[in-house]
Amino acid sequence: MTLFSLIFALLIEQLRPLPVQQVVAGPLGRFSSLLVERFNDGRAANGRMVWLLVVIPATLAVGLVFYLLWQVHPLFALLFNVGVLYLTMGFRQESHFFTDIHLALRMGELDRARILLGEWRGGQYHEASSSEVARLAIEQALLSAHRNVFGVVFWFIVLPGPCGAVFYRLSRYFAEDWGRRRDAEFGEFGRFARTAFEWVDFVPVRLTAASFSVVGDFEDALFCWRTQAVLWPDRPSGILLASGAGAMGVRLGMPVHESGEIVDRPELGIGEEADADYMQSTVGLVWRALLLCLLLLALVGVAGWVGA
């Protein structure tokens, strides 16, 4: 059922992309703001309490619904799985930015590509070169693929029913919404959410990086992972980007023009400068990695069936 749920959810999402802002991000944002308004007193203890009282019960509730539907009929449980995955996972949640930037670079419309990149990442890139735009778009795509697909898939497989998908999605959302805030008014309320997601994502991020290595240039990916990831400010992101860059034979990281200044960043990967061609290679790398995961899941399922 796990494999079929993933395949059906991916097919539906490809045919009819989910309007994430309206259906997921908007309601979650309003709920998050309400929690902050009512419970944030600037202390980490309150942030921990609220996280535990929201994420854990929500995960258990989804598991209970799945169990009850399974008792009625497995088909209902399968449909519930697909529905939850459709809401929590998807290649196309942010891929329209990547596709439009890729097309703009192909057409020589650098200014348009810069604007689209700014809308996607939230900065300004008026002075960025075409290589910098391609580089930043590839980095964002690799991170997005992990957070929107591979991380969800890992926890969906680990926990029963769709519990894992909800657990990962909520953990990631609160880490991004609360954990990244450093202003004095917000205080330490988001510290636990940030730390919790680091643990939740510890294994998935390394498995995603490993899958990039297997379906790409294995030796270069491992070399970059081992020697370059530690230099990146955010270690988990560094692991993903270094392995992805090595797998494709492209250079990521490096200084870029962002919001009117030059941001100094370490170099990731070995090989050639990023361009529109490597953006196409990124799509292929992600799809091959996903197919590898589905194949392994299918083999495990067949082995279990034969063993029974």
Secondary structure as UniProt FT lines:
FT   HELIX           2..15
FT   HELIX           21..25
FT   HELIX           26..39
FT   HELIX           44..72
FT   HELIX           74..88
FT   HELIX           91..93
FT   HELIX           95..106
FT   TURN            107..108
FT   HELIX           110..121
FT   TURN            126..127
FT   HELIX           130..145
FT   HELIX           146..150
FT   HELIX           151..158
FT   TURN            161..162
FT   HELIX           163..174
FT   HELIX           175..179
FT   TURN            184..190
FT   HELIX           191..200
FT   HELIX           202..215
FT   HELIX           218..228
FT   HELIX           229..231
FT   HELIX           235..248
FT   STRAND          250..253
FT   STRAND          256..258
FT   TURN            259..260
FT   STRAND          261..263
FT   STRAND          267..268
FT   STRAND          272..273
FT   HELIX           276..307
//
